[in-house]
């Protein structure tokens, strides 16, 4: 068996083991801070690794990286959903801790600008590759029914944030994961999923909820 056959083996027990390691074990290792590596570096390495894995997989359709023609039909729905969600998120931070509302806008707008530029590139794209492109392509057939695929993708995305050790973060990312995974499943477009994820992520930091996503690993 050559290396390519080994890497892309479709053996079901092998894929289950991969799923557990990638989306279960690795987030726990990051949470335990065993590696003295900045979170952004980990995300960047993850994104590059998953990208390379996918483009050399003969069964993967690289058109799903963009697929803008099909994805753009969802833009109106994305903006409508985001508008409602933005209001809900603002109300939520007001209920949890009103002092954090628009914290970065009030205290450090330059940092918010930097986040708005670099967050989509170094965080959203790697997560989109790992939790949408890779998950649905490689492990989607492990789950019976489309709904379960979306739910488990969202659960994996949420658990990937376990390093923050905050139930609010886990709850928010699970709900967001459902939205992003559904959109990816519907459009088969990573670009559209990344756009939607970026909207929510930047607003998260702008409205004040990003306070709960602060980690000692972020540098």
N, C-alpha and C positions, 0 to 999 in steps of 0.2 A: 504494500500500500504506500503510495507516494504522499508527500506532505499535503498537497492540495486535497486529495481524497480524505485524508485524516482531518483536516481543518473543516471541510464542508460535509462531513459525514451526516447522513440523515437518520441515523440510528436513534430511535425514540428515547431510550434510557440515557444516552449520551446527551441529547438535547435537554432533557429534564435536569440532568446534573449541571449543564451549562447555565440553565435558567436560574437554578438555586444559587450557584456561585456568583454569577454576574449581578443578579438583582437582589440577592439576600446576603451572602457572605461579604462581598466587597464593601457595600455600604456600612456594615458593622465594623469592618476593619478601619474604614475611614473615620467612623464615629469614635473609635477607641484611640485614634491619633497615634497609631503604631508607626506610621510613616511621617516623618518630619518634612512634609511637602505641602506647599500652598495649595489651597483648594482649586484655584484657577489653573494651576499646572496640571493637577489631576484631571480636571474636566477637559483641558486641551488635549492631553494624552489620550483620554478616552475617546474624544471626538475623532482624532486622527486615526486611531486604531480601528474603530468601528467603520469609518469611511473606507479605509484600505481593505478591510475584510469584505465589505459589501461590493466594492467595485470589481474585486477579483472573483466574486461568486458568480458563476455563469448563469445561475438561476435568478439572480436579482436584476430587476428592471431599473436601470439608472435614470430613466425618464421620471421616476417618482421623486427625484431630488428637486425637480422644478415643477413640471406638469402644470404650468401656470394657466394654460387654456382651460383645463377642467377646474382648477382651483379658484380662479377669479370669479366664478359664478356664485361662490359662497361669501364674497366680500361684504355684501349688504347684510347678511345674517351675522357675520363676524362683528361688524361695527355695531349693529343693534344689540347683540348679546353683550358686547363689551360696555356699551353705554349703561345698560342696566347693572352689570356687574360692578362697574366703577362706582356707582352710587351706593350699592350694597357694601362694597369694601370701605367706602368713606364712613358710612354709618357704623360699620363694625369697629373701626379703629376709634371712633368717637365713643362707643360703648365700652370698649376695652380700656382705653387710656386716651382721653381727649387731649392730653398734653403732647401727644405724638403726632397729631394731625398736621400734615404738611411740614414735618420736622426738617427734612433736608431743604425744602424750598425756603424755609425761614432761616435756617442756620448755615447751610452749606450748599448753595445752588450749583457751585462749580462741581462738587462731587456728584450731584444728581446728573449733571451734563455728562460727566465722564462715564457714569453708570449707563446712561442712555446710549452712549456710543459703543462701549466695550462689552456690556452685558449680553447683548444679542449674539455677538461674535464668539466670545469665550465661554459663555454659559448656555445660552438658548440653543445654538446650533449643535453643540456636542450632546445635549440632552435630547434634542429632537432625533438625532441619529441613533442614539442608544435606546430610547424609550418608545419611539415610534417606528422609524425605518427598520432597525434591527429586530425589535420585538415582533412586529407584525410579520415581517418576512421570515425570520428564522424560527420563531416560536409560536406563531399564530395558530398553526395546525394542532398544537397541543391542547387547545381549548375548543370544546364543542359549542358552536354558535357564536355569532358576531358580537353579541352583547357581552359574553364572558371575555372575549379578547380585549374589548375596550375597558372593561372593569379591571382586569388583571394588569393591563398596561398602566392604567391609572394608579393601581395599588403599588406597582413596582416604582413608578415615578414618585409617589408619595414616600415610600420607604427609602428611596434614594436620598431623602432629606432628613433621615433619622439623625444625622450628625448634629443637627441643631437642638436635639433633645427638648422639643417643644411641641405639645399636642396641637397648638394652634397652627403651627407650620404644617404638621402632618395632615390635619383636616383640610386646610386651604389647598395644599398641593394635591390632595386626592380629588377634590372637587374640580380644580383646574385641570388635573390629569384627565378627568372624564371629558372635559370640553375639548382639550387638545387632541386626545386620542380619537374621539368621535370625528373631529374635523379631518384628521389625517386619514382615517378609515373611509370617510365620505369622499374626499377629494383625491386621495392617493398622491398628495402633494406635500412634500416636506417644506417647501418654501412658504406655503400658506400656513402650515402649522407653526413654523418659526415666526412668521409675521404676527399671528395671533398670540403666541406665547410671549413675544417681545412686548406687545401692547400691554398685556396684563402685568408682566414683570416690571416694566418701567413705571407703570401707574402704582404698583405695589409700593415701590420705594418713594414715589412722589407723594402719595396720600399719607404715608406714615406706617403702614403695615410692614414695610421692609425692615423696620426696627427688630422684628422678631426673627428675621432671616440673617442676622448678624452672627458670624462665627469667628472664633479665634483663628480659624484656618484661612480666612479670607484676608489676603494681603494686597 
